[in-house]
Amino acid sequence: MIREFFYLQKSDRKVILTLLVVIAVALGVIFLTGEEQDVSNTLTPADTVSPQPVRVQKSKQTVVKTRIVYRDRPSQRHYARRASGMKEERRDSFIPRYPEKIKLGEHVVLNTADTTALRTVPGIGPYFARKIVQYGERLGGYVSIDQLDEIEDFPVDAKDYLVIENAQPRKLNVNELSLNDLKRHPYINYFQAKAIMDYRRLHGRIGSIDDLRLSKDFPLAAIERLRPYLSY
């Protein structure tokens, strides 16, 4: 075949040689490029990175159980507190003290009881205990258990556990007090206080609450309610 090559024309030989050179160059380029790719794609042990385990740190959550104890009327449930999970030395100062309730047949003296004693009455919590004391101070003392009905929403059943003993209400001297002093009492409004002042101006000293019967501002019910609280 090589011998036949030399019998070809000179121009044909040049074409064949040129093709052979091009093929050789192409094969060389392919060979060299393939080696570089193999080298670049091969990972050495140094290049190999072993994956590190991901540690997920779980935070400890302390679950504090809540124990709410209701020992009084539903209106006082907001006074309950959480005590679980506290140190022993703090717990005693944190837990509110609920006095034991008295039983049916036992009584609390209304005019001498403080808020602590009043809270031993079934149906009475801190709110109504304060209201009872505050209203009693405005009145000058209670003369009847039924006066508690004048406190808004007062629990009627609680009256069975309260008594009046030796009532000595604080007296108002209607002949000496000013209009403003008179109308501070829950049983005397502005018009009644003015009627008292007008009577004193026109008739002199008041000798009895009955002297005010002719005034339209003092119906019989108002006179009887106010009678224990007046002096002359």
MIRO-343395 format. One record per residue (C-alpha): residue in one letter; x, y negated, z; residue number from 1. Coordinates in steps of 0.001 Angstrom, whole numbers. Layout:
! MIRO-343395
<r 'a' <X Y Z> NUM>
...
***
This chain:
! MIRO-343395
<r 'm' <0 0 0> 1>
<r 'i' <2909 -2282 736> 2>
<r 'r' <4361 -1486 -2725> 3>
<r 'e' <1126 -2494 -4361> 4>
<r 'f' <1326 -5789 -2452> 5>
<r 'f' <4472 -6762 -4370> 6>
<r 'y' <2822 -6127 -7673> 7>
<r 'l' <189 -8719 -6954> 8>
<r 'q' <454 -12189 -8344> 9>
<r 'k' <2261 -14760 -6300> 10>
<r 's' <-906 -16791 -5586> 11>
<r 'd' <-2762 -13707 -4310> 12>
<r 'r' <85 -12829 -2039> 13>
<r 'k' <-47 -16318 -488> 14>
<r 'v' <-3779 -16007 210> 15>
<r 'i' <-3365 -12640 1873> 16>
<r 'l' <-438 -13854 4007> 17>
<r 't' <-2406 -16909 5048> 18>
<r 'l' <-5340 -14759 6155> 19>
<r 'l' <-3049 -12464 8109> 20>
<r 'v' <-1476 -15419 9938> 21>
<r 'v' <-4900 -16857 10791> 22>
<r 'i' <-6071 -13461 12121> 23>
<r 'a' <-2894 -13088 14209> 24>
<r 'v' <-3254 -16552 15695> 25>
<r 'a' <-6908 -15931 16480> 26>
<r 'l' <-6122 -12653 18195> 27>
<r 'g' <-3393 -14327 20233> 28>
<r 'v' <-5685 -17096 21384> 29>
<r 'i' <-8389 -14601 22357> 30>
<r 'f' <-5876 -12488 24251> 31>
<r 'l' <-4412 -15410 26193> 32>
<r 't' <-7851 -16906 27011> 33>
<r 'g' <-9144 -13570 28292> 34>
<r 'e' <-6194 -13194 30655> 35>
<r 'e' <-6717 -16648 32155> 36>
<r 'q' <-10381 -15890 32796> 37>
<r 'd' <-9515 -12609 34504> 38>
<r 'v' <-6966 -14356 36707> 39>
<r 's' <-9368 -17165 37626> 40>
<r 'n' <-12168 -14748 38417> 41>
<r 't' <-10005 -12509 40596> 42>
<r 'l' <-10133 -13355 44304> 43>
<r 't' <-7137 -12699 46449> 44>
<r 'p' <-7525 -11594 50062> 45>
<r 'a' <-6543 -15115 51082> 46>
<r 'd' <-9353 -16558 49008> 47>
<r 't' <-11928 -14243 50505> 48>
<r 'v' <-13898 -15924 53269> 49>
<r 's' <-15745 -13614 55586> 50>
<r 'p' <-19123 -15089 56605> 51>
<r 'q' <-19238 -16223 60217> 52>
<r 'p' <-22247 -15123 62229> 53>
<r 'v' <-24613 -17988 62943> 54>
<r 'r' <-25334 -18250 66624> 55>
<r 'v' <-28721 -19599 67537> 56>
<r 'q' <-28678 -20941 71041> 57>
<r 'k' <-32031 -20549 72635> 58>
<r 's' <-32819 -23061 75288> 59>
<r 'k' <-34277 -21661 78430> 60>
<r 'q' <-37719 -22976 79101> 61>
<r 't' <-38975 -22982 82623> 62>
<r 'v' <-42697 -22410 82768> 63>
<r 'v' <-44252 -23985 85815> 64>
<r 'k' <-47614 -22573 86645> 65>
<r 't' <-50167 -25083 87803> 66>
<r 'r' <-52364 -24238 90692> 67>
<r 'i' <-55186 -26654 91297> 68>
<r 'v' <-57294 -26181 94358> 69>
<r 'y' <-60623 -27930 94681> 70>
<r 'r' <-61746 -28234 98238> 71>
<r 'd' <-64292 -30966 98017> 72>
<r 'r' <-67033 -32320 95802> 73>
<r 'p' <-66493 -32412 92022> 74>
<r 's' <-66053 -36181 92203> 75>
<r 'q' <-62798 -35664 94086> 76>
<r 'r' <-61152 -33158 91773> 77>
<r 'h' <-58686 -35747 90523> 78>
<r 'y' <-57046 -35630 93975> 79>
<r 'a' <-55759 -32092 93376> 80>
<r 'r' <-52027 -31826 92632> 81>
<r 'r' <-49548 -29350 91266> 82>
<r 'a' <-47356 -27753 93904> 83>
<r 's' <-45872 -24654 92214> 84>
<r 'g' <-42273 -24858 91118> 85>
<r 'm' <-41284 -27365 93797> 86>
<r 'k' <-38691 -26925 96426> 87>
<r 'e' <-40048 -25937 99796> 88>
<r 'e' <-38916 -29125 101512> 89>
<r 'r' <-40829 -31307 99019> 90>
<r 'r' <-43986 -29262 98874> 91>
<r 'd' <-45277 -30246 102325> 92>
<r 's' <-45075 -33941 101502> 93>
<r 'f' <-46579 -33452 98044> 94>
<r 'i' <-49662 -31345 98771> 95>
<r 'p' <-52515 -33613 99890> 96>
<r 'r' <-54091 -32754 103186> 97>
<r 'y' <-57745 -31766 102987> 98>
<r 'p' <-59399 -31695 106415> 99>
<r 'e' <-61545 -28719 107251> 100>
<r 'k' <-65251 -29402 106803> 101>
<r 'i' <-67556 -29285 109798> 102>
<r 'k' <-70376 -26772 109874> 103>
<r 'l' <-74111 -27329 109958> 104>
<r 'g' <-75107 -28359 113468> 105>
<r 'e' <-71885 -30271 114057> 106>
<r 'h' <-71857 -34057 113781> 107>
<r 'v' <-69604 -37077 113346> 108>
<r 'v' <-70444 -40327 115131> 109>
<r 'l' <-70871 -42841 112341> 110>
<r 'n' <-69798 -46104 113962> 111>
<r 't' <-66639 -44757 115609> 112>
<r 'a' <-65409 -42465 112821> 113>
<r 'd' <-62472 -43436 110649> 114>
<r 't' <-61959 -42239 107082> 115>
<r 't' <-60170 -39061 108212> 116>
<r 'a' <-63063 -38017 110442> 117>
<r 'l' <-65622 -38891 107768> 118>
<r 'r' <-63860 -36653 105252> 119>
<r 't' <-64663 -33647 107430> 120>
<r 'v' <-68328 -34116 106509> 121>
<r 'p' <-69426 -31863 103630> 122>
<r 'g' <-70014 -33970 100537> 123>
<r 'i' <-67806 -36856 101671> 124>
<r 'g' <-64359 -37323 100211> 125>
<r 'p' <-61895 -40227 100233> 126>
<r 'y' <-64098 -42443 98051> 127>
<r 'f' <-67270 -42306 100142> 128>
<r 'a' <-65270 -42327 103382> 129>
<r 'r' <-63835 -45704 102395> 130>
<r 'k' <-67239 -46976 101262> 131>
<r 'i' <-68841 -46040 104585> 132>
<r 'v' <-66181 -47850 106611> 133>
<r 'q' <-66204 -50926 104357> 134>
<r 'y' <-69988 -51255 104363> 135>
<r 'g' <-70130 -50781 108129> 136>
<r 'e' <-67671 -53648 108570> 137>
<r 'r' <-69798 -55914 106368> 138>
<r 'l' <-72933 -55041 108301> 139>
<r 'g' <-71352 -55406 111694> 140>
<r 'g' <-72047 -51752 112492> 141>
<r 'y' <-74727 -49222 111580> 142>
<r 'v' <-77985 -49028 113503> 143>
<r 's' <-79566 -46287 111387> 144>
<r 'i' <-78271 -43351 109361> 145>
<r 'd' <-80625 -44378 106561> 146>
<r 'q' <-78498 -47457 105954> 147>
<r 'l' <-76106 -45135 104132> 148>
<r 'd' <-78673 -44952 101327> 149>
<r 'e' <-77697 -48532 100521> 150>
<r 'i' <-74317 -47240 99305> 151>
<r 'e' <-74618 -46463 95600> 152>
<r 'd' <-74830 -42730 94775> 153>
<r 'f' <-74299 -41731 98382> 154>
<r 'p' <-74802 -37946 98851> 155>
<r 'v' <-78037 -37676 100807> 156>
<r 'd' <-77240 -34255 102277> 157>
<r 'a' <-74223 -35705 104085> 158>
<r 'k' <-76534 -37640 106424> 159>
<r 'd' <-77404 -34386 108220> 160>
<r 'y' <-73889 -34332 109669> 161>
<r 'l' <-73815 -37951 110916> 162>
<r 'v' <-75319 -39492 114054> 163>
<r 'i' <-75660 -42932 115654> 164>
<r 'e' <-74709 -43215 119323> 165>
<r 'n' <-74958 -46396 121406> 166>
<r 'a' <-75253 -48724 118450> 167>
<r 'q' <-73951 -52180 119316> 168>
<r 'p' <-73936 -54153 116065> 169>
<r 'r' <-72043 -57410 115723> 170>
<r 'k' <-74481 -60321 116075> 171>
<r 'l' <-74867 -63425 113921> 172>
<r 'n' <-75771 -66599 115745> 173>
<r 'v' <-78259 -68153 113327> 174>
<r 'n' <-78175 -71475 115157> 175>
<r 'e' <-74434 -72019 114770> 176>
<r 'l' <-73225 -70352 111559> 177>
<r 's' <-72905 -72271 108306> 178>
<r 'l' <-74746 -71383 105110> 179>
<r 'n' <-71639 -69683 103686> 180>
<r 'd' <-71101 -67646 106845> 181>
<r 'l' <-74721 -66523 106904> 182>
<r 'k' <-74862 -65347 103312> 183>
<r 'r' <-71801 -63121 103741> 184>
<r 'h' <-73983 -60610 105534> 185>
<r 'p' <-75435 -57927 103199> 186>
<r 'y' <-78981 -58624 104476> 187>
<r 'i' <-78918 -62402 103917> 188>
<r 'n' <-78882 -63857 100417> 189>
<r 'y' <-78361 -67474 99449> 190>
<r 'f' <-82057 -68408 99575> 191>
<r 'q' <-82519 -66821 102982> 192>
<r 'a' <-79444 -68595 104340> 193>
<r 'k' <-80793 -71895 102968> 194>
<r 'a' <-84199 -71211 104557> 195>
<r 'i' <-82464 -70764 107929> 196>
<r 'm' <-80555 -74013 107481> 197>
<r 'd' <-83759 -75845 106454> 198>
<r 'y' <-85636 -74537 109513> 199>
<r 'r' <-82858 -75705 111816> 200>
<r 'r' <-82891 -79138 110213> 201>
<r 'l' <-86669 -79528 110394> 202>
<r 'h' <-87581 -77672 113575> 203>
<r 'g' <-84436 -77409 115618> 204>
<r 'r' <-83054 -74198 117091> 205>
<r 'i' <-84437 -70841 116100> 206>
<r 'g' <-85672 -68904 119102> 207>
<r 's' <-86517 -65645 117326> 208>
<r 'i' <-86360 -64067 113908> 209>
<r 'd' <-90128 -64207 113990> 210>
<r 'd' <-89877 -67988 113604> 211>
<r 'l' <-88973 -67337 109967> 212>
<r 'r' <-92128 -65381 109154> 213>
<r 'l' <-93713 -68388 107466> 214>
<r 's' <-90854 -68589 104973> 215>
<r 'k' <-91528 -66895 101645> 216>
<r 'd' <-87890 -65770 101640> 217>
<r 'f' <-88407 -63600 104705> 218>
<r 'p' <-90998 -60867 104123> 219>
<r 'l' <-91687 -58518 107018> 220>
<r 'a' <-89329 -55799 105707> 221>
<r 'a' <-86438 -58278 105490> 222>
<r 'i' <-87111 -59532 109014> 223>
<r 'e' <-87150 -56047 110558> 224>
<r 'r' <-83988 -55038 108708> 225>
<r 'l' <-82153 -58139 109902> 226>
<r 'r' <-83492 -58201 113479> 227>
<r 'p' <-80711 -56093 115125> 228>
<r 'y' <-78009 -58362 113711> 229>
<r 'l' <-79179 -61788 114919> 230>
<r 's' <-78588 -63715 118095> 231>
<r 'y' <-79975 -67140 119107> 232>
***
